Amino acid sequence: MAVAQYLWFICRVAKKYRKEHWARCVRNLLKIELLRRDISYEQLSVLLTKEGIPDATPHNLKNKINRGTYSAIFLIQVLKVIGCESLDISDTRV
């Protein structure tokens, strides 16, 4: 029984690591695009609000982006309002 519990624990840790890894990749991807365009959270807030996207305060955006666990919808909304037409994800390591 101890071996089974150990393997279960290892699987959970590995799964958690993969999720955190991908969250970090997504977070960095969006932050890089904002830096490339010299867009602050305040400016992003204005752009998203103009598009009718609710709760786009600079504070909320910073927290959401730093978590890196936002939806694909949010990612596309941000990329659209900042004028990003393509992404290079070749450096995203698994």
N, CA, C and O atoms as a Tinker XYZ file with bonds, in Angstrom:
   376  protein
     1  N      0.828000   -1.204000    0.000000    73     2
     2  CA     0.000000    0.000000    0.000000    64     1     3
     3  C      0.864000    1.257000    0.000000    63     2     4     5
     4  O      0.507000    2.250000   -0.633000    81     3
     5  N      1.967000    1.226000    0.685000    73     3     6
     6  CA     2.830000    2.403000    0.752000    64     5     7
     7  C      3.384000    2.761000   -0.626000    63     6     8     9
     8  O      3.538000    3.942000   -0.939000    81     7
     9  N      3.682000    1.769000   -1.444000    73     7    10
    10  CA     4.198000    2.017000   -2.787000    64     9    11
    11  C      3.136000    2.686000   -3.643000    63    10    12    13
    12  O      3.434000    3.621000   -4.388000    81    11
    13  N      1.905000    2.216000   -3.544000    73    11    14
    14  CA     0.810000    2.803000   -4.319000    64    13    15
    15  C      0.589000    4.260000   -3.918000    63    14    16    17
    16  O      0.380000    5.118000   -4.775000    81    15
    17  N      0.634000    4.533000   -2.626000    73    15    18
    18  CA     0.465000    5.912000   -2.159000    64    17    19
    19  C      1.612000    6.793000   -2.649000    63    18    20    21
    20  O      1.400000    7.943000   -3.034000    81    19
    21  N      2.811000    6.255000   -2.631000    73    19    22
    22  CA     3.972000    7.002000   -3.114000    64    21    23
    23  C      3.829000    7.318000   -4.603000    63    22    24    25
    24  O      4.076000    8.448000   -5.024000    81    23
    25  N      3.434000    6.330000   -5.394000    73    23    26
    26  CA     3.256000    6.562000   -6.830000    64    25    27
    27  C      2.157000    7.573000   -7.096000    63    26    28    29
    28  O      2.286000    8.415000   -7.985000    81    27
    29  N      1.068000    7.496000   -6.325000    73    27    30
    30  CA    -0.019000    8.465000   -6.467000    64    29    31
    31  C      0.499000    9.878000   -6.183000    63    30    32    33
    32  O      0.183000   10.823000   -6.905000    81    31
    33  N      1.300000   10.006000   -5.120000    73    31    34
    34  CA     1.869000   11.303000   -4.763000    64    33    35
    35  C      2.782000   11.826000   -5.876000    63    34    36    37
    36  O      2.709000   13.003000   -6.229000    81    35
    37  N      3.628000   10.976000   -6.422000    73    35    38
    38  CA     4.536000   11.369000   -7.502000    64    37    39
    39  C      3.749000   11.844000   -8.715000    63    38    40    41
    40  O      4.109000   12.840000   -9.342000    81    39
    41  N      2.684000   11.141000   -9.045000    73    39    42
    42  CA     1.842000   11.535000  -10.187000    64    41    43
    43  C      1.207000   12.894000   -9.951000    63    42    44    45
    44  O      1.146000   13.718000  -10.863000    81    43
    45  N      0.734000   13.135000   -8.733000    73    43    46
    46  CA     0.134000   14.441000   -8.420000    64    45    47
    47  C      1.151000   15.568000   -8.525000    63    46    48    49
    48  O      0.851000   16.631000   -9.067000    81    47
    49  N      2.348000   15.340000   -8.011000    73    47    50
    50  CA     3.410000   16.351000   -8.070000    64    49    51
    51  C      3.774000   16.631000   -9.523000    63    50    52    53
    52  O      3.925000   17.788000   -9.914000    81    51
    53  N      3.914000   15.585000  -10.317000    73    51    54
    54  CA     4.264000   15.765000  -11.727000    64    53    55
    55  C      3.178000   16.528000  -12.466000    63    54    56    57
    56  O      3.480000   17.407000  -13.273000    81    55
    57  N      1.925000   16.206000  -12.203000    73    55    58
    58  CA     0.811000   16.901000  -12.853000    64    57    59
    59  C      0.793000   18.374000  -12.451000    63    58    60    61
    60  O      0.597000   19.256000  -13.287000    81    59
    61  N      1.003000   18.626000  -11.156000    73    59    62
    62  CA     1.026000   20.011000  -10.670000    64    61    63
    63  C      2.177000   20.773000  -11.310000    63    62    64    65
    64  O      2.015000   21.934000  -11.689000    81    63
    65  N      3.338000   20.136000  -11.436000    73    63    66
    66  CA     4.487000   20.792000  -12.047000    64    65    67
    67  C      4.180000   21.148000  -13.496000    63    66    68    69
    68  O      4.491000   22.254000  -13.939000    81    67
    69  N      3.571000   20.219000  -14.243000    73    67    70
    70  CA     3.256000   20.498000  -15.650000    64    69    71
    71  C      2.298000   21.667000  -15.762000    63    70    72    73
    72  O      2.469000   22.530000  -16.623000    81    71
    73  N      1.289000   21.705000  -14.896000    73    71    74
    74  CA     0.318000   22.804000  -14.942000    64    73    75
    75  C      1.007000   24.129000  -14.617000    63    74    76    77
    76  O      0.773000   25.128000  -15.297000    81    75
    77  N      1.844000   24.147000  -13.594000    73    75    78
    78  CA     2.558000   25.376000  -13.228000    64    77    79
    79  C      3.518000   25.792000  -14.338000    63    78    80    81
    80  O      3.681000   26.980000  -14.618000    81    79
    81  N      4.144000   24.813000  -14.959000    73    79    82
    82  CA     5.052000   25.108000  -16.069000    64    81    83
    83  C      4.305000   25.795000  -17.208000    63    82    84    85
    84  O      4.763000   26.811000  -17.729000    81    83
    85  N      3.168000   25.247000  -17.590000    73    83    86
    86  CA     2.402000   25.836000  -18.689000    64    85    87
    87  C      1.833000   27.193000  -18.313000    63    86    88    89
    88  O      1.770000   28.084000  -19.160000    81    87
    89  N      1.419000   27.374000  -17.067000    73    87    90
    90  CA     0.939000   28.682000  -16.613000    64    89    91
    91  C      2.051000   29.715000  -16.733000    63    90    92    93
    92  O      1.812000   30.853000  -17.138000    81    91
    93  N      3.270000   29.311000  -16.378000    73    91    94
    94  CA     4.426000   30.212000  -16.484000    64    93    95
    95  C      4.696000   30.561000  -17.950000    63    94    96    97
    96  O      4.988000   31.711000  -18.276000    81    95
    97  N      4.597000   29.572000  -18.819000    73    95    98
    98  CA     4.820000   29.813000  -20.253000    64    97    99
    99  C      3.801000   30.808000  -20.812000    63    98   100   101
   100  O      4.157000   31.737000  -21.537000    81    99
   101  N      2.534000   30.601000  -20.464000    73    99   102
   102  CA     1.466000   31.479000  -20.959000    64   101   103
   103  C      1.635000   32.885000  -20.402000    63   102   104   105
   104  O      1.489000   33.870000  -21.124000    81   103
   105  N      1.942000   32.970000  -19.115000    73   103   106
   106  CA     2.149000   34.284000  -18.487000    64   105   107
   107  C      3.287000   35.032000  -19.181000    63   106   108   109
   108  O      3.152000   36.208000  -19.520000    81   107
   109  N      4.404000   34.344000  -19.387000    73   107   110
   110  CA     5.551000   34.994000  -20.021000    64   109   111
   111  C      5.264000   35.384000  -21.465000    63   110   112   113
   112  O      5.720000   36.426000  -21.935000    81   111
   113  N      4.518000   34.556000  -22.157000    73   111   114
   114  CA     4.155000   34.842000  -23.539000    64   113   115
   115  C      3.415000   36.176000  -23.638000    63   114   116   117
   116  O      3.746000   37.017000  -24.473000    81   115
   117  N      2.415000   36.360000  -22.782000    73   115   118
   118  CA     1.633000   37.596000  -22.824000    64   117   119
   119  C      2.449000   38.786000  -22.336000    63   118   120   121
   120  O      2.354000   39.874000  -22.904000    81   119
   121  N      3.242000   38.594000  -21.299000    73   119   122
   122  CA     4.061000   39.703000  -20.795000    64   121   123
   123  C      5.062000   40.173000  -21.849000    63   122   124   125
   124  O      5.303000   41.373000  -21.987000    81   123
   125  N      5.640000   39.241000  -22.585000    73   123   126
   126  CA     6.589000   39.605000  -23.646000    64   125   127
   127  C      5.903000   40.425000  -24.723000    63   126   128   129
   128  O      6.462000   41.409000  -25.209000    81   127
   129  N      4.693000   40.025000  -25.100000    73   127   130
   130  CA     3.964000   40.777000  -26.135000    64   129   131
   131  C      3.633000   42.186000  -25.650000    63   130   132   133
   132  O      3.686000   43.135000  -26.432000    81   131
   133  N      3.293000   42.332000  -24.377000    73   131   134
   134  CA     3.024000   43.665000  -23.832000    64   133   135
   135  C      4.303000   44.499000  -23.801000    63   134   136   137
   136  O      4.277000   45.687000  -24.121000    81   135
   137  N      5.417000   43.884000  -23.419000    73   135   138
   138  CA     6.696000   44.602000  -23.387000    64   137   139
   139  C      7.142000   45.020000  -24.786000    63   138   140   141
   140  O      7.641000   46.130000  -24.967000    81   139
   141  N      6.969000   44.153000  -25.767000    73   139   142
   142  CA     7.351000   44.477000  -27.141000    64   141   143
   143  C      6.643000   45.731000  -27.652000    63   142   144   145
   144  O      7.189000   46.498000  -28.444000    81   143
   145  N      5.417000   45.913000  -27.176000    73   143   146
   146  CA     4.622000   47.048000  -27.634000    64   145   147
   147  C      4.634000   48.208000  -26.637000    63   146   148   149
   148  O      3.965000   49.221000  -26.844000    81   147
   149  N      5.397000   48.052000  -25.559000    73   147   150
   150  CA     5.506000   49.074000  -24.508000    64   149   151
   151  C      4.120000   49.468000  -23.986000    63   150   152   153
   152  O      3.801000   50.651000  -23.866000    81   151
   153  N      3.308000   48.456000  -23.681000    73   151   154
   154  CA     1.947000   48.683000  -23.190000    64   153   155
   155  C      1.902000   48.329000  -21.705000    63   154   156   157
   156  O      2.240000   47.214000  -21.309000    81   155
   157  N      1.483000   49.289000  -20.900000    73   155   158
   158  CA     1.369000   49.090000  -19.454000    64   157   159
   159  C      0.001000   48.472000  -19.129000    63   158   160   161
   160  O     -0.874000   48.386000  -19.990000    81   159
   161  N     -0.161000   48.051000  -17.885000    73   159   162
   162  CA    -1.455000   47.526000  -17.455000    64   161   163
   163  C     -2.525000   48.616000  -17.526000    63   162   164   165
   164  O     -3.686000   48.332000  -17.822000    81   163
   165  N     -2.135000   49.850000  -17.256000    73   163   166
   166  CA    -3.080000   50.959000  -17.339000    64   165   167
   167  C     -3.551000   51.147000  -18.782000    63   166   168   169
   168  O     -4.744000   51.317000  -19.034000    81   167
   169  N     -2.616000   51.115000  -19.717000    73   167   170
   170  CA    -2.979000   51.252000  -21.124000    64   169   171
   171  C     -3.815000   50.065000  -21.593000    63   170   172   173
   172  O     -4.779000   50.239000  -22.338000    81   171
   173  N     -3.456000   48.882000  -21.166000    73   171   174
   174  CA    -4.217000   47.691000  -21.532000    64   173   175
   175  C     -5.637000   47.789000  -20.986000    63   174   176   177
   176  O     -6.593000   47.398000  -21.654000    81   175
   177  N     -5.769000   48.308000  -19.779000    73   175   178
   178  CA    -7.086000   48.492000  -19.177000    64   177   179
   179  C     -7.964000   49.387000  -20.053000    63   178   180   181
   180  O     -9.134000   49.083000  -20.283000    81   179
   181  N     -7.404000   50.469000  -20.529000    73   179   182
   182  CA    -8.144000   51.392000  -21.392000    64   181   183
   183  C     -8.553000   50.698000  -22.690000    63   182   184   185
   184  O     -9.698000   50.815000  -23.127000    81   183
   185  N     -7.623000   49.981000  -23.301000    73   183   186
   186  CA    -7.909000   49.298000  -24.561000    64   185   187
   187  C     -9.016000   48.249000  -24.396000    63   186   188   189
   188  O     -9.915000   48.160000  -25.232000    81   187
   189  N     -8.951000   47.467000  -23.337000    73   187   190
   190  CA    -9.965000   46.435000  -23.111000    64   189   191
   191  C    -11.321000   47.048000  -22.769000    63   190   192   193
   192  O    -12.359000   46.545000  -23.199000    81   191
   193  N    -11.311000   48.126000  -22.003000    73   191   194
   194  CA   -12.560000   48.801000  -21.650000    64   193   195
   195  C    -13.234000   49.363000  -22.896000    63   194   196   197
   196  O    -14.458000   49.306000  -23.014000    81   195
   197  N    -12.455000   49.901000  -23.820000    73   195   198
   198  CA   -13.012000   50.404000  -25.084000    64   197   199
   199  C    -13.692000   49.298000  -25.884000    63   198   200   201
   200  O    -14.636000   49.554000  -26.632000    81   199
   201  N    -13.207000   48.060000  -25.722000    73   199   202
   202  CA   -13.796000   46.913000  -26.418000    64   201   203
   203  C    -14.978000   46.323000  -25.648000    63   202   204   205
   204  O    -15.588000   45.345000  -26.082000    81   203
   205  N    -15.293000   46.926000  -24.504000    73   203   206
   206  CA   -16.435000   46.461000  -23.725000    64   205   207
   207  C    -16.155000   45.256000  -22.850000    63   206   208   209
   208  O    -17.077000   44.534000  -22.469000    81   207
   209  N    -14.905000   45.035000  -22.532000    73   207   210
   210  CA   -14.530000   43.891000  -21.687000    64   209   211
   211  C    -14.574000   44.340000  -20.231000    63   210   212   213
   212  O    -13.841000   45.245000  -19.832000    81   211
   213  N    -15.448000   43.695000  -19.426000    73   211   214
   214  CA   -15.646000   44.144000  -18.037000    64   213   215
   215  C    -14.474000   43.800000  -17.123000    63   214   216   217
   216  O    -13.648000   42.940000  -17.428000    81   215
   217  N    -14.432000   44.495000  -15.999000    73   215   218
   218  CA   -13.442000   44.235000  -14.932000    64   217   219
   219  C    -12.002000   44.342000  -15.418000    63   218   220   221
   220  O    -11.136000   43.598000  -14.957000    81   219
   221  N    -11.744000   45.244000  -16.327000    73   219   222
   222  CA   -10.399000   45.384000  -16.879000    64   221   223
   223  C     -9.635000   46.505000  -16.174000    63   222   224   225
   224  O     -9.075000   47.389000  -16.822000    81   223
   225  N     -9.619000   46.456000  -14.844000    73   223   226
   226  CA    -8.844000   47.453000  -14.113000    64   225   227
   227  C     -7.371000   47.051000  -14.162000    63   226   228   229
   228  O     -7.064000   45.865000  -14.284000    81   227
   229  N     -6.469000   48.004000  -14.070000    73   227   230
   230  CA    -5.040000   47.660000  -14.089000    64   229   231
   231  C     -4.674000   46.628000  -13.020000    63   230   232   233
   232  O     -3.884000   45.719000  -13.275000    81   231
   233  N     -5.245000   46.771000  -11.835000    73   231   234
   234  CA    -4.949000   45.836000  -10.745000    64   233   235
   235  C     -5.429000   44.430000  -11.089000    63   234   236   237
   236  O     -4.693000   43.461000  -10.907000    81   235
   237  N     -6.656000   44.315000  -11.584000    73   235   238
   238  CA    -7.193000   42.998000  -11.963000    64   237   239
   239  C     -6.375000   42.369000  -13.082000    63   238   240   241
   240  O     -6.105000   41.169000  -13.061000    81   239
   241  N     -5.982000   43.178000  -14.058000    73   239   242
   242  CA    -5.203000   42.664000  -15.183000    64   241   243
   243  C     -3.847000   42.153000  -14.721000    63   242   244   245
   244  O     -3.400000   41.084000  -15.138000    81   243
   245  N     -3.201000   42.919000  -13.866000    73   243   246
   246  CA    -1.883000   42.502000  -13.365000    64   245   247
   247  C     -1.981000   41.172000  -12.633000    63   246   248   249
   248  O     -1.162000   40.278000  -12.849000    81   247
   249  N     -2.984000   41.039000  -11.766000    73   247   250
   250  CA    -3.162000   39.791000  -11.020000    64   249   251
   251  C     -3.472000   38.629000  -11.958000    63   250   252   253
   252  O     -2.898000   37.548000  -11.825000    81   251
   253  N     -4.373000   38.849000  -12.895000    73   251   254
   254  CA    -4.781000   37.783000  -13.813000    64   253   255
   255  C     -3.610000   37.332000  -14.678000    63   254   256   257
   256  O     -3.387000   36.134000  -14.851000    81   255
   257  N     -2.868000   38.282000  -15.216000    73   255   258
   258  CA    -1.742000   37.944000  -16.089000    64   257   259
   259  C     -0.630000   37.266000  -15.297000    63   258   260   261
   260  O     -0.013000   36.319000  -15.784000    81   259
   261  N     -0.371000   37.739000  -14.089000    73   259   262
   262  CA     0.679000   37.131000  -13.267000    64   261   263
   263  C      0.349000   35.696000  -12.847000    63   262   264   265
   264  O      1.254000   34.885000  -12.650000    81   263
   265  N     -0.935000   35.382000  -12.711000    73   263   266
   266  CA    -1.326000   33.996000  -12.404000    64   265   267
   267  C     -1.040000   33.094000  -13.599000    63   266   268   269
   268  O     -0.590000   31.960000  -13.436000    81   267
   269  N     -1.302000   33.602000  -14.796000    73   267   270
   270  CA    -1.054000   32.814000  -16.004000    64   269   271
   271  C     -2.080000   31.728000  -16.251000    63   270   272   273
   272  O     -1.852000   30.840000  -17.072000    81   271
   273  N     -3.203000   31.782000  -15.557000    73   271   274
   274  CA    -4.220000   30.734000  -15.699000    64   273   275
   275  C     -5.520000   31.280000  -16.280000    63   274   276   277
   276  O     -6.601000   30.789000  -15.957000    81   275
   277  N     -5.420000   32.272000  -17.117000    73   275   278
   278  CA    -6.608000   32.873000  -17.714000    64   277   279
   279  C     -7.070000   32.044000  -18.912000    63   278   280   281
   280  O     -6.371000   31.152000  -19.392000    81   279
   281  N     -8.265000   32.374000  -19.368000    73   279   282
   282  CA    -8.852000   31.607000  -20.462000    64   281   283
   283  C     -8.230000   31.982000  -21.807000    63   282   284   285
   284  O     -7.594000   33.026000  -21.954000    81   283
   285  N     -8.432000   31.115000  -22.761000    73   283   286
   286  CA    -7.985000   31.397000  -24.128000    64   285   287
   287  C     -8.730000   32.610000  -24.671000    63   286   288   289
   288  O     -8.180000   33.375000  -25.463000    81   287
   289  N     -9.966000   32.785000  -24.253000    73   287   290
   290  CA   -10.754000   33.950000  -24.687000    64   289   291
   291  C    -10.061000   35.227000  -24.247000    63   290   292   293
   292  O     -9.902000   36.154000  -25.042000    81   291
   293  N     -9.646000   35.285000  -22.981000    73   291   294
   294  CA    -8.961000   36.473000  -22.475000    64   293   295
   295  C     -7.658000   36.702000  -23.235000    63   294   296   297
   296  O     -7.346000   37.835000  -23.604000    81   295
   297  N     -6.900000   35.641000  -23.469000    73   295   298
   298  CA    -5.637000   35.758000  -24.196000    64   297   299
   299  C     -5.873000   36.374000  -25.579000    63   298   300   301
   300  O     -5.161000   37.294000  -25.981000    81   299
   301  N     -6.867000   35.867000  -26.301000    73   299   302
   302  CA    -7.159000   36.378000  -27.643000    64   301   303
   303  C     -7.642000   37.820000  -27.578000    63   302   304   305
   304  O     -7.267000   38.633000  -28.423000    81   303
   305  N     -8.467000   38.151000  -26.591000    73   303   306
   306  CA    -8.937000   39.532000  -26.438000    64   305   307
   307  C     -7.761000   40.488000  -26.254000    63   306   308   309
   308  O     -7.697000   41.540000  -26.890000    81   307
   309  N     -6.837000   40.111000  -25.380000    73   307   310
   310  CA    -5.675000   40.967000  -25.126000    64   309   311
   311  C     -4.817000   41.085000  -26.382000    63   310   312   313
   312  O     -4.426000   42.188000  -26.766000    81   311
   313  N     -4.525000   39.962000  -27.017000    73   311   314
   314  CA    -3.680000   39.996000  -28.212000    64   313   315
   315  C     -4.320000   40.847000  -29.311000    63   314   316   317
   316  O     -3.624000   41.559000  -30.035000    81   315
   317  N     -5.644000   40.770000  -29.429000    73   315   318
   318  CA    -6.333000   41.564000  -30.455000    64   317   319
   319  C     -6.231000   43.061000  -30.158000    63   318   320   321
   320  O     -5.911000   43.846000  -31.051000    81   319
   321  N     -6.500000   43.464000  -28.909000    73   319   322
   322  CA    -6.496000   44.896000  -28.608000    64   321   323
   323  C     -5.102000   45.503000  -28.633000    63   322   324   325
   324  O     -4.963000   46.710000  -28.829000    81   323
   325  N     -4.058000   44.684000  -28.437000    73   323   326
   326  CA    -2.703000   45.252000  -28.488000    64   325   327
   327  C     -2.122000   45.185000  -29.899000    63   326   328   329
   328  O     -1.008000   45.650000  -30.141000    81   327
   329  N     -2.883000   44.603000  -30.830000    73   327   330
   330  CA    -2.440000   44.578000  -32.223000    64   329   331
   331  C     -1.522000   43.433000  -32.578000    63   330   332   333
   332  O     -0.789000   43.510000  -33.564000    81   331
   333  N     -1.546000   42.374000  -31.796000    73   331   334
   334  CA    -0.702000   41.212000  -32.075000    64   333   335
   335  C     -1.424000   40.312000  -33.079000    63   334   336   337
   336  O     -2.519000   39.820000  -32.805000    81   335
   337  N     -0.811000   40.105000  -34.227000    73   335   338
   338  CA    -1.433000   39.298000  -35.272000    64   337   339
   339  C     -0.870000   37.884000  -35.345000    63   338   340   341
   340  O     -1.490000   37.003000  -35.941000    81   339
   341  N      0.288000   37.658000  -34.752000    73   339   342
   342  CA     0.862000   36.312000  -34.741000    64   341   343
   343  C      1.767000   36.159000  -33.513000    63   342   344   345
   344  O      2.267000   37.135000  -32.955000    81   343
   345  N      1.956000   34.896000  -33.118000    73   343   346
   346  CA     2.800000   34.574000  -31.971000    64   345   347
   347  C      3.840000   33.549000  -32.376000    63   346   348   349
   348  O      3.572000   32.653000  -33.176000    81   347
   349  N      5.024000   33.692000  -31.817000    73   347   350
   350  CA     6.065000   32.692000  -32.009000    64   349   351
   351  C      6.156000   31.892000  -30.716000    63   350   352   353
   352  O      6.655000   32.384000  -29.705000    81   351
   353  N      5.671000   30.661000  -30.758000    73   351   354
   354  CA     5.703000   29.825000  -29.559000    64   353   355
   355  C      6.779000   28.739000  -29.664000    63   354   356   357
   356  O      6.765000   27.764000  -28.912000    81   355
   357  N      7.706000   28.918000  -30.602000    73   355   358
   358  CA     8.736000   27.910000  -30.790000    64   357   359
   359  C      9.678000   27.769000  -29.602000    63   358   360   361
   360  O     10.300000   26.721000  -29.429000    81   359
   361  N      9.794000   28.815000  -28.778000    73   359   362
   362  CA    10.686000   28.767000  -27.632000    64   361   363
   363  C      9.978000   28.303000  -26.359000    63   362   364   365
   364  O     10.572000   28.314000  -25.281000    81   363
   365  N      8.716000   27.896000  -26.477000    73   363   366
   366  CA     7.973000   27.402000  -25.327000    64   365   367
   367  C      8.412000   25.968000  -25.054000    63   366   368   369
   368  O      8.103000   25.054000  -25.818000    81   367
   369  N      9.131000   25.789000  -23.963000    73   367   370
   370  CA     9.688000   24.475000  -23.652000    64   369   371
   371  C      8.715000   23.642000  -22.850000    63   370   372   373
   372  O      8.064000   24.149000  -21.937000    81   371
   373  N      8.612000   22.385000  -23.177000    73   371   374
   374  CA     7.740000   21.452000  -22.449000    64   373   375
   375  C      8.546000   20.774000  -21.364000    63   374   376
   376  O      8.012000   19.946000  -20.625000    81   375
